[in-house]
Amino acid sequence: IPASKPRAGLLPKDWATSGTGESGGRRRIINSLYLKPDEFEHHVHDLFAKYALIERNEVRYEQIDCEDAELVLVAYGTTARIAKTAITKCRKQGLRVGLLRPISLYPFPFAAFTQGLPAVKDFLVVEMSMGQMVEDVRIAVNGRQPVHFFGRTGGMVPSPAEIVLQVERILREAKP
C-alpha cells in the first residue's frame, strides 16, 4: 500500500518512506544529512573531536569506601542509593566493601576502575536491568578482576539484604 494512500481509518503518512517507488507515488528518501562525502567526513571528524572533549571534561563518578575495599559494588541511580545501605550493613559485618557510582554513563568513567581501588579483588555490578552496564564494567576492568552481576527486572527493586547476600556469596567463593 503506498504511504500516500492510507488504509481505512488511518491518516495519510506523507512523511513516511515508501521504499523503491514501485507504488507509483512520489519516492521518499529519509536522510538526515545532505552533505557531499568530503563534507560528511569533515563533519564526522568534528563530531569525534566533540566526543573527545566531552570524554576529557564530563566524566563523573563517586567512590565510597573504596580505599580498602576488597569487593566494589558498581551501581547508578536508585540502585546506587540501595547499594550505599548494603555497604553500611557489610561494613558492620567487617566486610570490606565499597561503591563505585557512575554519575555519567556516557562518557563512562573507565579510568575510575584503575584509580583509588588498591585492594579490590572483585566487582559486583548491581542493576535494575538485565545487565546493560555490566559490559562497560568488564571493558573497564579488562580482565584484571572478576566482574559479577546481580540484576532485578520488571519493576523489582533489589533490597540491601539481597545485595549483602550476593556480596557474602562472592567473598565466600573467593576464599581458598
Backbone as JSON, one array per atom type, in Angstrom:
{
  "sequence": "IPASKPRAGLLPKDWATSGTGESGGRRRIINSLYLKPDEFEHHVHDLFAKYALIERNEVRYEQIDCEDAELVLVAYGTTARIAKTAITKCRKQGLRVGLLRPISLYPFPFAAFTQGLPAVKDFLVVEMSMGQMVEDVRIAVNGRQPVHFFGRTGGMVPSPAEIVLQVERILREAKP",
  "N": [[0.87, -1.18, 0.0], [0.74, 2.11, -0.94], [2.41, 4.78, 0.78], [1.07, 7.18, 0.64], [-1.57, 6.54, 0.34], [-3.76, 5.84, 2.61], [-4.88, 3.06, 4.63], [-8.26, 2.12, 5.4], [-9.49, 4.22, 7.9], [-7.03, 5.05, 8.78], [-4.71, 7.71, 9.05], [-3.15, 9.67, 6.43], [0.34, 9.18, 5.76], [2.39, 11.16, 4.93], [4.96, 11.74, 5.51], [6.34, 9.39, 5.66], [8.7, 6.91, 4.54], [8.59, 5.4, 1.34], [9.82, 3.28, 0.22], [11.05, 1.79, -2.73], [9.71, 3.21, -4.61], [7.99, 1.82, -6.18], [5.31, 1.9, -5.92], [4.24, 3.77, -7.46], [3.82, 6.25, -6.52], [5.22, 9.36, -5.24], [8.63, 9.07, -4.67], [10.1, 8.63, -1.53], [12.83, 9.5, 0.38], [14.54, 9.15, 3.31], [16.83, 11.1, 4.86], [19.23, 12.27, 7.0], [21.38, 13.93, 6.72], [22.58, 16.12, 4.32], [25.08, 16.07, 2.78], [28.07, 16.32, 0.88], [30.45, 13.67, 0.23], [33.12, 14.47, 1.09], [32.49, 16.65, 2.71], [30.93, 15.37, 4.58], [32.79, 13.63, 5.78], [34.44, 15.53, 7.03], [32.55, 16.54, 8.82], [32.16, 14.25, 10.45], [34.71, 14.04, 11.63], [34.68, 16.42, 13.11], [32.61, 15.78, 14.9], [33.8, 13.64, 16.33], [35.91, 14.99, 17.54], [34.44, 16.61, 19.23], [33.27, 14.62, 20.87], [35.61, 13.6, 22.07], [36.42, 15.8, 23.6], [34.27, 15.94, 25.38], [34.63, 13.46, 26.67], [37.03, 13.99, 27.98], [36.31, 16.03, 29.77], [33.79, 15.65, 30.99], [33.34, 13.32, 32.43], [31.94, 11.75, 35.16], [31.89, 10.52, 38.46], [31.53, 8.73, 41.57], [33.3, 7.54, 44.38], [32.92, 5.45, 47.13], [34.06, 4.46, 50.22], [36.16, 2.96, 49.07], [38.88, 2.8, 49.43], [40.01, 0.68, 50.95], [38.58, -1.43, 50.05], [37.77, -4.78, 49.29], [35.87, -5.86, 47.7], [34.0, -4.24, 45.26], [31.04, -2.61, 44.76], [29.2, -1.74, 41.88], [27.07, 0.63, 40.83], [24.33, 2.67, 39.72], [22.16, 5.56, 39.86], [18.97, 4.98, 41.35], [19.56, 2.43, 42.28], [22.15, 2.73, 43.22], [21.75, 4.17, 45.56], [20.5, 2.26, 47.13], [22.56, 0.43, 47.23], [24.4, 1.82, 48.8], [23.29, 1.58, 51.35], [23.53, -1.18, 51.6], [26.3, -1.4, 51.68], [26.89, -0.18, 54.13], [25.74, -2.08, 55.86], [27.35, -4.29, 55.23], [29.89, -3.36, 56.04], [29.47, -3.18, 58.79], [29.51, -5.85, 59.39], [32.12, -6.38, 59.1], [33.02, -6.7, 56.54], [34.9, -5.71, 53.8], [33.78, -3.57, 51.76], [33.06, -1.49, 49.0], [31.76, 1.27, 47.01], [31.43, 2.11, 43.66], [30.12, 4.62, 41.94], [28.91, 5.39, 38.95], [28.21, 8.53, 37.68], [27.93, 9.85, 35.32], [26.93, 8.05, 32.54], [27.55, 8.09, 29.95], [30.05, 10.11, 28.96], [31.46, 6.96, 29.89], [32.94, 6.21, 33.04], [35.67, 4.95, 32.68], [38.38, 5.09, 33.59], [38.09, 5.27, 36.34], [38.05, 2.72, 37.32], [40.6, 1.93, 37.67], [41.77, 3.64, 39.38], [42.28, 4.55, 42.73], [41.51, 2.15, 43.87], [43.01, 0.13, 45.41], [42.96, -2.38, 46.78], [41.03, -3.98, 45.66], [39.41, -6.98, 44.75], [37.27, -8.1, 43.52], [34.45, -7.15, 41.5], [31.06, -6.2, 41.76], [28.36, -5.74, 39.85], [25.41, -4.04, 40.18], [22.18, -3.82, 39.1], [19.02, -2.52, 37.95], [18.09, -4.1, 35.74], [18.85, -6.19, 32.9], [21.55, -6.19, 32.76], [22.8, -4.04, 31.35], [24.89, -2.27, 31.93], [26.95, -3.87, 32.75], [28.68, -4.86, 30.78], [30.16, -2.59, 30.08], [31.56, -2.26, 32.45], [33.06, -4.62, 32.48], [34.71, -4.14, 30.28], [36.09, -1.9, 31.25], [37.46, -3.01, 33.44], [38.96, -4.94, 32.23], [39.7, -7.66, 32.52], [41.29, -7.77, 34.81], [40.18, -8.19, 37.34], [37.57, -10.32, 38.59], [34.24, -9.81, 37.36], [31.1, -9.61, 38.57], [27.52, -10.08, 38.4], [24.4, -8.78, 39.46], [21.07, -8.55, 39.01], [17.79, -7.1, 38.93], [14.56, -7.13, 37.49], [11.66, -5.94, 35.64], [10.36, -4.1, 37.23], [11.01, -4.88, 39.74], [12.86, -4.2, 42.64], [16.12, -4.28, 43.86], [16.91, -5.33, 47.14], [18.69, -4.02, 50.03], [19.43, -6.2, 51.65], [19.42, -8.36, 49.84], [21.54, -7.63, 48.2], [23.64, -7.7, 50.04], [23.65, -10.46, 50.55], [24.53, -11.38, 48.05], [27.1, -10.26, 48.01], [28.27, -11.59, 50.21], [28.19, -14.22, 49.22], [29.93, -14.06, 46.98], [32.36, -13.32, 48.23], [32.7, -15.53, 49.91], [32.99, -17.61, 48.02], [35.35, -16.8, 46.86], [37.33, -17.3, 48.67], [40.13, -19.4, 49.42]],
  "CA": [[0.0, 0.0, 0.0], [1.56, 3.33, -0.95], [2.32, 5.58, 2.0], [0.15, 8.29, 0.45], [-2.93, 6.02, 0.32], [-3.95, 5.13, 3.88], [-5.95, 2.07, 4.76], [-9.46, 2.68, 6.02], [-9.38, 4.63, 9.28], [-5.69, 5.54, 9.1], [-4.34, 9.0, 8.47], [-2.03, 9.56, 5.49], [1.67, 9.37, 6.35], [3.18, 11.77, 3.87], [6.34, 11.83, 5.97], [6.94, 8.06, 5.72], [9.4, 6.44, 3.35], [7.75, 4.46, 0.59], [10.65, 2.25, -0.39], [11.69, 1.99, -4.03], [8.87, 3.99, -5.51], [7.22, 0.91, -7.03], [3.9, 2.15, -5.71], [3.79, 4.78, -8.43], [3.76, 7.55, -5.85], [6.47, 10.07, -5.13], [9.61, 8.33, -3.88], [10.54, 9.37, -0.36], [14.08, 9.02, 0.96], [14.82, 9.85, 4.56], [18.26, 11.31, 5.01], [19.39, 13.33, 7.99], [22.47, 14.81, 6.32], [22.68, 16.35, 2.89], [26.46, 16.51, 2.62], [28.94, 15.59, -0.05], [31.31, 12.79, 1.03], [34.21, 15.17, 1.77], [31.88, 17.44, 3.79], [30.49, 14.42, 5.6], [33.98, 13.2, 6.5], [34.81, 16.65, 7.9], [31.54, 16.55, 9.88], [32.45, 13.13, 11.36], [35.89, 14.43, 12.4], [34.21, 17.42, 14.08], [31.87, 15.07, 15.96], [34.73, 12.89, 17.16], [36.62, 15.97, 18.38], [33.49, 16.99, 20.28], [33.17, 13.5, 21.8], [36.86, 13.54, 22.83], [36.35, 16.89, 24.57], [33.31, 15.51, 26.4], [35.26, 12.39, 27.44], [38.05, 14.59, 28.86], [35.8, 17.02, 30.72], [32.45, 15.42, 31.52], [33.23, 12.05, 33.14], [31.63, 11.98, 36.56], [31.64, 9.32, 39.26], [31.79, 8.86, 43.01], [33.78, 6.33, 45.04], [32.61, 5.46, 48.55], [34.7, 3.38, 50.98], [36.91, 2.12, 48.14], [40.31, 2.8, 49.73], [40.43, -0.63, 51.44], [37.56, -2.4, 49.64], [38.13, -6.0, 48.56], [34.81, -6.01, 46.71], [33.41, -2.95, 44.95], [29.75, -2.6, 44.06], [29.07, -0.72, 40.84], [25.63, 0.88, 40.66], [23.99, 4.06, 39.45], [20.76, 5.93, 40.08], [18.28, 4.46, 42.53], [20.27, 1.24, 42.75], [23.31, 3.18, 44.0], [21.3, 4.53, 46.91], [20.27, 1.0, 47.83], [23.89, -0.15, 47.44], [25.02, 2.51, 49.94], [22.76, 0.93, 52.55], [24.14, -2.51, 51.65], [27.7, -1.22, 52.09], [26.87, 0.07, 55.58], [25.49, -3.37, 56.5], [28.56, -5.11, 55.03], [30.96, -2.82, 56.88], [29.16, -3.56, 60.18], [29.89, -7.27, 59.5], [33.56, -6.48, 58.9], [33.32, -6.95, 55.13], [35.47, -4.51, 53.18], [33.01, -3.36, 50.53], [32.93, -0.1, 48.59], [30.83, 1.56, 45.91], [31.81, 3.0, 42.57], [28.84, 5.06, 41.38], [28.99, 6.25, 37.78], [27.2, 9.59, 37.6], [27.72, 9.92, 33.87], [27.08, 6.74, 31.91], [28.32, 8.47, 28.77], [31.07, 9.07, 28.81], [31.59, 6.04, 31.01], [34.17, 6.5, 33.79], [36.57, 3.8, 32.59], [39.59, 5.29, 34.41], [37.75, 5.1, 37.76], [38.24, 1.32, 37.69], [42.02, 1.7, 37.91], [42.23, 4.67, 40.31], [41.69, 4.56, 44.06], [40.98, 0.83, 44.22], [44.23, -0.67, 45.55], [42.78, -3.72, 47.35], [39.86, -4.64, 45.08], [39.61, -8.32, 44.18], [36.07, -8.42, 42.74], [33.43, -6.14, 41.28], [29.69, -6.68, 41.64], [27.5, -4.76, 39.2], [24.03, -4.2, 40.64], [21.34, -3.02, 38.21], [17.62, -2.87, 37.75], [18.04, -4.43, 34.32], [19.48, -7.47, 32.61], [22.99, -6.03, 32.71], [23.24, -3.12, 30.31], [26.14, -1.62, 32.3], [27.97, -4.85, 33.13], [29.68, -4.97, 29.72], [31.06, -1.44, 30.23], [32.44, -2.55, 33.59], [34.03, -5.65, 32.05], [35.69, -3.45, 29.41], [36.92, -1.06, 32.12], [38.3, -3.86, 34.29], [39.88, -5.57, 31.28], [40.16, -8.96, 32.99], [42.16, -7.7, 35.99], [39.44, -8.78, 38.44], [36.27, -10.84, 38.16], [33.08, -8.91, 37.38], [29.88, -10.37, 38.83], [26.32, -9.3, 38.1], [23.14, -9.05, 40.15], [20.06, -7.65, 38.46], [16.35, -7.32, 39.11], [13.85, -6.51, 36.36], [10.2, -5.94, 35.68], [9.88, -3.27, 38.32], [11.52, -5.38, 41.01], [13.96, -3.38, 43.13], [16.95, -5.09, 44.76], [16.94, -4.83, 48.53], [20.04, -4.08, 50.61], [19.69, -7.56, 52.13], [19.76, -9.2, 48.69], [22.89, -7.25, 47.76], [24.56, -8.24, 51.05], [23.75, -11.91, 50.3], [25.4, -11.55, 46.87], [28.47, -9.94, 48.46], [28.73, -12.71, 51.06], [28.41, -15.38, 48.35], [31.15, -13.83, 46.18], [33.52, -13.38, 49.12], [32.84, -16.93, 50.37], [33.51, -18.4, 46.89], [36.7, -16.33, 46.53], [38.29, -17.79, 49.67], [40.73, -20.69, 49.0]],
  "C": [[0.9, 1.23, 0.0], [1.34, 4.14, 0.31], [1.31, 6.71, 1.87], [-1.3, 7.84, 0.43], [-3.17, 5.22, 1.6], [-5.04, 4.07, 3.78], [-7.1, 2.73, 5.48], [-9.2, 3.0, 7.49], [-8.01, 5.16, 9.67], [-5.45, 6.87, 8.4], [-3.22, 8.81, 7.46], [-0.71, 9.86, 6.19], [2.58, 9.91, 5.26], [4.64, 11.87, 4.22], [7.07, 10.5, 5.85], [7.65, 7.71, 4.41], [8.53, 5.42, 2.65], [8.58, 3.43, -0.14], [11.19, 2.65, -1.74], [10.87, 2.82, -4.99], [8.03, 3.13, -6.43], [5.72, 1.19, -6.94], [3.35, 3.16, -6.73], [3.71, 6.17, -7.83], [5.14, 8.2, -5.85], [7.42, 9.28, -4.22], [10.09, 9.2, -2.73], [11.8, 8.72, 0.2], [14.33, 9.84, 2.21], [16.33, 9.91, 4.72], [18.45, 12.48, 5.95], [20.49, 14.32, 7.61], [22.48, 14.92, 4.8], [24.06, 16.92, 2.6], [27.14, 15.69, 1.54], [29.9, 14.76, 0.78], [32.45, 13.53, 1.75], [33.68, 16.05, 2.9], [31.46, 16.54, 4.94], [31.68, 13.94, 6.43], [34.43, 14.3, 7.48], [33.84, 16.72, 9.1], [31.81, 15.45, 10.91], [33.68, 13.45, 12.22], [35.53, 15.47, 13.46], [33.46, 16.76, 15.24], [32.82, 14.32, 16.88], [35.56, 13.82, 18.04], [35.73, 16.42, 19.53], [33.37, 15.88, 21.32], [34.43, 13.39, 22.66], [36.89, 14.61, 23.91], [35.4, 16.52, 25.72], [33.94, 14.42, 27.28], [36.34, 12.93, 28.38], [37.45, 15.39, 30.0], [34.5, 16.66, 31.44], [32.27, 14.09, 32.25], [33.0, 12.34, 34.62], [31.33, 10.66, 37.24], [31.94, 9.64, 40.71], [32.3, 7.51, 43.51], [33.52, 6.48, 46.54], [33.26, 4.23, 49.18], [35.5, 2.43, 50.08], [38.38, 1.97, 48.5], [40.81, 1.43, 50.18], [39.51, -1.74, 50.96], [38.15, -3.58, 48.87], [37.11, -6.26, 47.46], [34.18, -4.63, 46.52], [32.11, -3.17, 44.19], [29.8, -1.5, 43.02], [27.58, -0.57, 40.58], [25.43, 2.35, 40.4], [22.52, 4.3, 39.76], [20.22, 5.39, 41.39], [19.04, 3.28, 43.13], [21.49, 1.62, 43.57], [22.92, 3.57, 45.41], [21.06, 3.29, 47.75], [21.62, 0.35, 48.16], [24.62, 0.52, 48.6], [24.56, 1.89, 51.26], [23.39, -0.45, 52.71], [25.59, -2.42, 52.12], [27.78, -1.0, 53.6], [26.67, -1.25, 56.33], [26.72, -4.29, 56.39], [29.68, -4.66, 55.95], [30.74, -3.18, 58.34], [29.51, -5.03, 60.44], [31.39, -7.47, 59.32], [33.97, -6.78, 57.46], [33.78, -5.65, 54.48], [34.86, -4.34, 51.79], [32.91, -1.87, 50.27], [31.94, 0.04, 47.45], [31.5, 2.49, 44.91], [30.49, 3.33, 41.87], [29.09, 5.94, 40.16], [27.86, 7.28, 37.82], [26.89, 9.85, 36.13], [27.9, 8.51, 33.32], [27.71, 6.9, 30.53], [28.79, 9.88, 28.99], [31.2, 8.24, 30.08], [32.92, 6.28, 31.73], [35.15, 5.32, 33.83], [37.78, 3.93, 33.53], [39.32, 5.08, 35.9], [38.0, 3.67, 38.24], [39.71, 0.97, 37.89], [42.58, 2.69, 38.92], [41.52, 4.53, 41.65], [41.09, 3.24, 44.5], [42.14, -0.15, 44.45], [44.01, -2.11, 46.01], [41.69, -4.53, 46.67], [40.24, -5.97, 44.42], [38.45, -8.71, 43.29], [35.21, -7.17, 42.58], [32.08, -6.83, 41.19], [28.85, -5.55, 41.07], [26.07, -5.05, 39.62], [23.17, -3.25, 39.8], [19.89, -3.45, 38.31], [17.42, -3.05, 36.25], [18.67, -5.8, 34.15], [20.99, -7.33, 32.39], [23.5, -5.13, 31.61], [24.57, -2.46, 30.64], [27.26, -2.63, 32.53], [29.05, -4.99, 32.05], [30.66, -3.8, 29.77], [32.04, -1.69, 31.36], [33.48, -3.6, 33.2], [35.1, -5.05, 31.15], [36.64, -2.62, 30.28], [37.91, -1.88, 32.94], [39.32, -4.63, 33.45], [40.51, -6.86, 31.81], [41.03, -8.94, 34.23], [41.5, -8.34, 37.21], [38.14, -9.37, 37.86], [35.18, -9.77, 38.29], [31.84, -9.78, 37.48], [28.68, -9.46, 38.55], [25.15, -9.76, 38.96], [22.13, -8.05, 39.63], [18.66, -8.07, 38.82], [15.66, -6.59, 37.96], [12.36, -6.48, 36.61], [9.62, -5.09, 36.79], [10.32, -3.75, 39.69], [12.77, -4.57, 41.38], [14.8, -4.25, 44.07], [16.94, -4.48, 46.16], [18.39, -4.83, 49.01], [20.4, -5.49, 51.07], [20.08, -8.5, 50.99], [21.18, -8.9, 48.2], [23.92, -7.8, 48.74], [24.73, -9.74, 50.84], [24.66, -12.19, 49.1], [26.86, -11.3, 47.23], [29.04, -11.1, 49.26], [29.05, -13.94, 50.21], [29.71, -15.23, 47.56], [32.39, -13.93, 47.05], [33.77, -14.78, 49.63], [33.46, -17.78, 49.26], [34.94, -18.02, 46.54], [37.75, -16.87, 47.48], [38.82, -19.15, 49.21], [40.26, -21.84, 49.83]]
}
